[in-house]
Amino acid sequence: MKEQLTIREAQDQVDQWIKTYGVRYFSELTNMTILTEEVGELARIMARTYGDQSFKKEELSKNLGDEMADVLWVLMCLANQTGIDLTEAFRKNIEKKTERDKQRHISNKKLY
């Protein structure tokens, strides 16, 4: 069984990798642009896997999980750079969504 990794541990691993191999973080604006690029790559695979478009030959080797991890990596870089603890931010976000939407989706007849 593979060892579980907390969000905090993942943020720390990203930080350690940057300090060991990456020299330094790219600027926040550069990382925001890279995040946008990575989301675009993820969207391309999703569109071709679950949508109507077909893959080009050079795209056949793309891996959905790897692209999701790229998005997560850059998001963690941004969190580290801006002092965001993603564990705490995620916990608060779930609380917000639960309070705001606890009846909204259950009452939505389109979802049934």
C-alpha positions in Angstrom: 0.0 0.0 0.0 1.3 3.4 -0.9 2.0 6.0 1.8 -0.6 8.7 2.1 0.5 12.3 1.5 -1.1 15.2 3.2 -1.6 18.5 1.4 0.8 20.1 3.8 3.4 17.4 3.1 2.9 17.9 -0.6 3.4 21.7 -0.3 6.6 21.0 1.7 7.9 18.6 -0.9 7.3 21.1 -3.7 9.1 23.8 -1.6 12.0 21.4 -1.0 12.3 20.5 -4.7 12.3 24.1 -5.7 15.0 24.9 -3.2 17.1 21.9 -4.2 16.6 21.7 -8.0 14.7 24.7 -9.1 17.1 27.4 -7.8 14.2 29.7 -6.9 10.5 30.1 -7.5 9.4 31.8 -10.7 7.6 35.1 -9.9 4.0 34.8 -8.9 2.8 36.3 -12.2 4.9 33.8 -14.1 3.6 30.9 -12.1 0.0 32.2 -12.6 0.7 32.1 -16.4 2.2 28.6 -16.1 -0.9 27.5 -14.2 -3.1 28.8 -17.0 -1.0 26.8 -19.5 -1.2 23.6 -17.5 -5.0 24.0 -17.1 -5.2 24.4 -20.9 -3.2 21.2 -21.4 -5.5 19.4 -19.0 -8.6 20.8 -20.8 -7.2 19.6 -24.1 -6.9 16.0 -22.9 -10.4 16.2 -21.3 -11.9 17.5 -24.5 -10.3 14.7 -26.6 -11.0 11.9 -24.1 -14.5 12.8 -23.1 -15.6 15.3 -25.8 -16.0 15.1 -29.5 -12.4 15.9 -30.6 -9.9 13.3 -31.6 -6.3 13.1 -30.5 -3.4 14.1 -32.7 -0.6 11.5 -33.0 1.7 13.5 -30.7 -1.0 13.9 -28.1 -1.6 10.1 -27.7 1.1 9.8 -25.0 -0.4 12.5 -22.8 -1.5 11.3 -19.4 -4.5 12.8 -17.7 -3.2 12.2 -14.2 0.2 13.7 -15.0 -1.5 16.8 -16.3 -3.7 17.1 -13.2 -0.5 16.8 -11.1 1.1 19.6 -13.1 -1.8 21.8 -12.2 -1.5 20.8 -8.6 2.2 21.4 -8.6 2.0 25.0 -9.9 -0.9 25.7 -7.6 1.2 24.5 -4.6 4.0 26.8 -5.8 1.7 29.7 -5.8 0.4 28.8 -2.3 3.9 28.5 -1.0 4.9 31.8 -2.5 1.9 33.7 -1.1 1.9 32.0 2.4 -1.3 30.0 1.8 -1.8 26.8 3.8 -3.9 24.9 1.3 -5.1 22.4 4.0 -6.6 25.3 6.0 -7.9 27.1 2.9 -9.5 23.8 1.7 -11.1 23.2 5.1 -12.6 26.7 5.1 -13.7 26.3 1.5 -15.6 23.1 2.2 -17.3 24.8 5.2 -18.3 27.8 3.0 -19.7 25.5 0.2 -21.6 23.4 2.8 -23.2 26.4 4.4 -24.0 28.1 1.1 -25.1 25.0 -0.9 -26.5 22.5 1.6 -30.0 22.7 0.1 -29.2 24.1 -3.3 -28.2 21.0 -5.2 -30.5 18.7 -3.3 -33.4 20.9 -4.5 -32.2 21.1 -8.1 -34.5 18.8 -10.1 -32.1 19.0 -13.1 -29.7 16.8 -11.1 -32.1 13.9 -10.8 
